[in-house]
Amino acid sequence: MRILILNQCFYPDVAATAQHAWDLACKMRDQGNEVTAIASRSFYGASGEALPQCEDIDGISIRRVGSSRYGKASLTARAFDFLNFYLFAAWEALRLPRQDVVVCLTTPPFLPMLGLLLRMLRGTKCVYWCMDMYPDVLVACGVISKRSMIGRICEGLNRVCLRRSDHVVVLGRCMEKLAKSKGVLQCRLSVIRPWGEPGSNPRPRHTDNRYRSEWGAGNRIVVMYSGNFGLGHDFEAIIKGIIALRNDQRFLFALVGGGKRKSEVTEALRAANVKNYVDLPYQPRERLRELLAAGDVHIVSMIRAMNGIMVPSKFFGIAAAGRAVIYVGPSESEVAQCIGEAKCGDVIDSTTPDAFEHLLLNLVGDDSRIDALGNAALLASKHSWSSDANLNTWTQLLARLLRC
């Protein structure tokens, strides 16, 4: 089987979509398939060319096209970069031999339109891997109005992608419900959750850790937020809680990653003279296992308006690392449901006064509860959210599509 993966970011990029696309590519290669990926020559969110135009890595052919000239400078600039990628990716895809299946992710939005073009011209099966729902993300963040002309055009494009793709893969039950409301038939819809690092071997707490040593963490409870600090994430309660505990040296807060709202978080902490935190950029994937193991408790967040539109993939990586979770977000969302089913953490609403602070204070001196929550997360990850199980589901889905 010839499989093409389309996404603006791909290995060695550290963005979540790049990591998941790479894992799928490796799995399909191991099954004896010929796998090609078309991605950008720039790292996600950065400007300029940085990656080779063509290379073969571990048996996967990567074709990189165009480059990002503006990064995340503005919505107009990003739209220009997206258009640049659409055009060059389409040209590159049409130059390839006929592919049996094309898997289209959502960076940039509406990328399945290229998949539908390949289906029309070459008979290629098109799978829409819906990592985020556009333009719903932009509407929820207040970037565009749902009733505006651009909002209506984008909604129309997304409905074409959803309804005409041979199959749609969403990340959770809340997203599945939204996809159905847009006209996707159940027979063409699958829920495949994100996953943690494939083959990860969780490290128990209180073992030697390079990050904890560098930070001088000692026996303090390390509370970590790792990943994207994006517009869809909720930081109000988190900032308030960290500031309230700024003089409590039993805690060390680790803020790792990047995104449009990270500076908002760090500037608020600096303004409040918070000293018990460390600030790191995105870390290489090969260090992700050790990074997640450095935290005793991890934070995941999402604004209420994003329910059904996105599913924070970082939660599943944290669970695979065997760590407790505090989730700031709507109780009806996929992550909240998973936490409730696995009993691996706590769910709070950002509007609940002092809830984040009180949860952390209740964990002080209660190592047994922190360990119990982490063990519950690990157990659920192995049984329900493992990379092996999810990638096997992908294998079965793609094989079934070809038989249709």
C-alpha positions in Angstrom: 0.0 0.0 0.0 1.2 3.5 -0.8 0.4 6.0 1.9 0.8 9.7 1.8 0.6 11.9 4.9 -0.1 15.6 4.5 0.7 18.1 7.3 2.6 21.3 7.5 4.7 20.0 10.4 6.4 16.6 10.5 9.5 14.9 12.0 11.7 16.3 13.5 9.3 19.0 14.5 8.1 18.8 18.1 4.5 19.9 17.5 2.0 17.3 18.7 0.6 16.8 15.2 4.1 16.2 13.8 4.8 13.6 16.5 1.5 11.7 15.9 2.0 11.8 12.1 5.5 10.4 12.5 4.3 7.6 14.8 1.6 6.6 12.2 4.2 6.7 9.4 6.5 4.4 11.3 3.7 2.0 12.1 2.6 1.8 8.5 6.2 1.4 7.4 6.6 -1.5 9.8 3.5 -3.1 8.2 5.3 -3.2 4.9 3.8 -0.1 3.3 5.5 2.6 1.3 5.1 5.9 3.2 5.6 9.4 2.0 5.1 12.6 3.9 4.7 16.1 2.5 5.5 18.9 5.0 7.0 22.4 5.3 10.7 23.2 5.2 10.2 25.4 8.3 9.5 24.3 11.9 6.0 25.0 13.0 5.4 28.6 14.0 8.9 29.7 12.9 9.9 31.6 9.8 12.5 30.8 7.2 13.8 27.5 5.7 15.5 25.1 8.1 14.9 21.6 6.9 16.1 19.7 3.8 13.8 19.6 0.8 14.0 15.8 0.4 15.3 13.1 2.7 14.6 9.5 3.6 14.5 8.9 7.4 14.2 5.3 8.6 12.5 4.2 5.4 10.0 7.1 5.3 10.3 9.5 2.3 9.8 13.2 3.4 9.2 15.9 0.8 9.3 19.4 2.2 7.9 22.3 0.2 7.8 26.1 0.5 8.7 27.7 3.8 7.0 29.9 6.4 7.9 33.5 5.8 6.1 35.0 8.7 5.6 32.3 11.4 2.8 33.4 13.7 3.2 37.1 13.1 -0.5 37.8 12.4 -3.6 36.0 11.1 -3.0 37.5 7.6 0.6 36.4 7.6 -0.4 32.9 8.6 -3.0 32.8 5.9 -0.3 33.7 3.4 2.0 31.0 4.7 -0.9 28.5 4.5 -1.7 29.4 0.9 2.0 29.0 0.1 2.0 25.5 1.6 -1.3 24.5 -0.2 0.0 25.4 -3.6 3.5 23.8 -3.2 2.1 20.7 -1.4 -0.5 20.2 -4.2 2.2 20.4 -6.9 4.4 17.9 -5.0 1.5 15.5 -4.4 0.6 15.5 -8.1 4.2 14.7 -9.0 4.2 11.5 -6.9 3.1 8.1 -8.2 -0.6 7.4 -7.5 -1.1 6.9 -3.7 -3.6 4.4 -2.3 -4.5 6.5 0.7 -3.8 10.1 1.7 -4.1 11.0 5.4 -4.7 14.7 5.8 -4.2 16.5 9.2 -5.4 20.0 10.1 -2.2 22.1 9.8 -3.0 24.1 7.9 -6.8 24.1 8.1 -8.8 22.5 5.2 -5.8 20.4 4.1 -8.3 17.6 3.2 -9.2 19.7 0.1 -5.9 18.5 -1.4 -6.8 15.0 -0.4 -10.2 15.3 -2.2 -8.3 16.7 -5.3 -6.1 13.5 -5.3 -9.2 11.4 -5.0 -10.9 13.1 -7.9 -7.8 12.9 -10.1 -6.1 9.7 -9.0 -8.8 7.7 -7.1 -6.8 8.0 -3.9 -8.8 7.3 -0.7 -8.9 10.4 1.6 -8.8 10.2 5.4 -9.4 13.4 7.4 -7.5 13.2 10.7 -9.3 16.0 12.5 -6.8 17.2 15.2 -8.7 20.5 15.6 -12.0 21.6 14.1 -11.8 24.7 11.9 -13.1 27.4 11.7 -14.6 26.6 15.1 -11.2 27.2 16.8 -11.0 30.7 15.3 -14.6 31.4 16.3 -14.1 30.2 19.8 -11.0 32.3 20.3 -12.8 35.4 19.0 -10.5 35.6 16.0 -13.3 35.6 13.4 -17.1 35.8 13.7 -19.2 32.8 12.8 -21.6 35.0 10.9 -18.9 36.9 8.9 -18.3 36.2 5.3 -14.9 34.6 6.0 -16.5 32.5 8.8 -19.3 31.2 6.5 -16.8 30.4 3.8 -14.5 28.5 6.1 -17.4 26.6 7.6 -18.5 25.6 4.2 -15.0 24.4 3.3 -14.8 22.3 6.5 -18.2 20.7 5.9 -17.0 19.7 2.4 -13.9 18.2 3.9 -15.9 16.3 6.6 -18.7 15.0 4.4 -16.7 14.1 1.3 -13.7 12.4 2.9 -13.8 8.6 2.7 -13.3 8.6 6.5 -13.0 11.1 9.4 -10.9 10.4 12.5 -11.6 12.6 15.6 -9.8 12.6 19.0 -12.7 12.2 21.4 -16.4 11.8 22.0 -17.1 15.5 22.3 -15.5 16.0 18.9 -17.4 13.1 17.5 -20.6 14.7 18.5 -19.6 18.0 16.8 -18.6 16.2 13.6 -22.0 14.4 13.5 -23.7 17.8 13.8 -21.9 18.9 10.7 -23.3 16.0 8.7 -20.7 13.2 9.0 -22.2 9.8 8.9 -21.4 7.4 11.7 -20.1 4.8 9.3 -17.5 7.2 8.1 -16.4 8.4 11.5 -14.0 6.9 14.1 -12.7 8.0 17.5 -9.0 7.4 17.9 -7.5 9.3 20.8 -4.0 10.7 20.9 -1.3 8.7 22.6 1.9 9.1 24.6 5.4 8.2 23.5 5.5 4.8 21.8 7.4 2.2 23.8 7.8 4.5 26.8 9.0 3.0 30.0 7.5 5.1 32.8 10.0 6.3 35.5 8.9 6.1 39.1 8.9 9.3 41.1 11.9 10.1 43.3 14.4 8.5 40.8 17.3 10.5 39.4 16.2 13.0 36.8 18.3 15.4 34.8 15.7 18.1 34.7 15.1 18.0 38.5 18.8 18.2 39.1 19.2 21.2 36.8 16.3 23.0 38.5 17.5 22.1 42.0 14.0 20.7 42.7 15.1 18.4 45.6 12.1 17.0 47.4 9.7 19.8 46.2 6.5 18.9 44.4 7.2 19.8 40.7 4.0 21.0 39.1 4.4 21.1 35.3 2.7 22.5 32.3 4.3 21.2 29.2 3.4 21.9 25.6 1.5 24.5 23.7 0.4 27.7 25.5 -2.2 28.4 22.9 -5.4 30.5 22.6 -7.5 27.4 23.4 -6.0 26.9 26.8 -7.2 28.3 30.1 -4.6 29.9 32.3 -6.6 32.2 34.6 -6.9 29.8 37.5 -3.3 28.5 37.0 -1.7 32.0 37.1 -3.8 32.9 40.2 -2.8 29.6 42.0 0.9 29.9 41.2 0.9 33.5 42.5 -0.9 32.5 45.7 1.8 29.9 46.3 4.8 32.0 45.3 6.2 32.0 48.8 5.6 28.3 49.4 8.9 26.6 48.7 7.3 23.1 48.9 6.4 23.7 45.2 8.3 24.3 42.0 6.4 25.2 38.9 7.8 24.2 35.5 6.5 25.9 32.4 7.8 24.1 29.3 6.9 24.8 25.7 5.8 27.8 23.7 2.8 29.5 22.1 1.0 32.8 21.8 -0.1 32.9 25.5 3.1 31.8 27.1 4.4 35.3 27.5 1.1 36.3 29.1 1.7 33.7 31.8 5.4 34.4 32.4 4.9 38.2 32.5 2.1 37.8 35.0 4.4 35.7 37.2 7.3 38.1 36.9 5.0 41.1 37.7 3.9 39.2 40.9 7.6 38.5 41.8 7.1 34.8 41.6 10.5 33.0 42.0 9.6 29.3 42.5 9.2 28.5 38.8 11.4 27.6 35.8 10.7 28.5 32.2 11.9 26.3 29.3 11.2 26.2 25.6 9.9 23.1 23.8 12.2 20.2 24.4 13.4 17.6 21.9 11.2 14.5 21.6 14.0 12.3 22.6 14.0 14.0 26.0 10.2 14.1 26.4 10.1 10.9 28.6 12.6 12.4 31.1 10.8 15.7 31.0 7.4 14.3 31.9 9.0 12.1 34.6 10.4 15.3 36.2 6.9 16.4 37.2 5.0 15.1 40.2 1.7 16.6 39.0 0.9 17.9 35.5 -1.5 20.6 34.4 -3.8 20.3 31.4 -6.2 23.1 30.5 -8.8 24.1 27.9 -11.3 27.0 27.7 -14.9 26.0 27.8 -15.6 27.3 24.3 -13.2 24.7 22.9 -15.2 21.7 24.0 -15.6 19.4 21.0 -13.3 21.5 18.9 -10.0 20.3 20.3 -8.7 17.6 22.7 -5.5 18.4 24.5 -3.2 15.6 23.5 -0.7 16.3 26.3 -3.0 14.6 28.7 -2.4 11.2 27.1 1.3 11.7 27.2 1.2 12.5 30.8 -1.0 9.4 31.5 1.6 7.2 29.7 4.3 8.7 31.9 2.3 7.6 35.0 1.7 11.1 36.5 -1.2 12.7 38.3 -3.2 15.3 36.4 -5.0 18.5 37.3 -7.3 19.5 34.5 -8.7 23.0 34.2 -11.6 22.8 31.7 -15.2 21.8 31.1 -16.4 18.7 32.9 -18.1 17.3 29.8 -15.0 17.3 27.6 -13.1 14.2 26.6 -10.2 14.8 29.0 -12.5 15.3 31.9 -14.4 12.2 31.1 -11.2 10.2 30.8 -9.9 11.5 34.2 -13.2 10.6 35.8 -13.3 7.1 34.3 -9.6 6.4 35.3 -9.7 8.3 38.6 -6.2 9.7 37.8 -6.6 13.3 38.7 -8.9 16.2 39.5 -11.1 18.4 37.2 -11.8 22.0 38.1 -13.5 24.9 36.5 -11.5 28.0 36.0 -14.2 30.1 37.6 -14.0 28.2 40.9 -12.3 30.5 43.4 -8.9 29.2 44.7 -9.6 25.6 43.5 -6.2 25.1 41.8 -4.3 26.4 44.9 -6.4 24.2 47.3 -5.9 21.1 45.2 -2.1 21.5 45.4 -2.1 22.2 49.1 -4.1 19.1 49.7 -1.3 17.1 48.0 1.5 18.3 50.3 2.7 15.5 52.4 0.4 13.0 50.7 2.9 11.1 48.5 0.7 8.0 48.6 -2.2 9.9 46.8 0.1 11.4 44.2 1.5 7.9 43.5 -2.0 6.4 43.4 -3.2 9.0 40.9 -0.2 8.4 38.7 -0.5 4.6 38.8 -4.2 4.9 37.9 -3.2 7.1 34.9 -0.6 4.6 33.8 -3.0 1.7 34.1 -5.7 3.4 32.0 -3.1 4.4 29.4 -1.9 0.8 29.0 -5.5 -0.6 28.8 -7.3 2.2 26.9 -5.1 4.9 25.4 -1.8 3.1 24.5 0.0 4.0 21.3 0.0 0.3 20.3 -3.8 0.0 20.5 -4.4 3.3 18.7 -1.9 2.6 16.0 -3.4 -0.9 15.5 -6.8 0.7 15.0 -5.3 3.0 12.4 -3.8 0.0 10.6 -7.2 -1.8 10.5 -8.9 1.4 9.4 -6.6 2.0 6.4 -6.7 -1.7 5.4 -10.5 -1.7 5.5 -10.7 1.5 3.4 -8.7 -0.2 0.6 -11.1 -3.2 0.6 -14.1 -0.9 0.1 
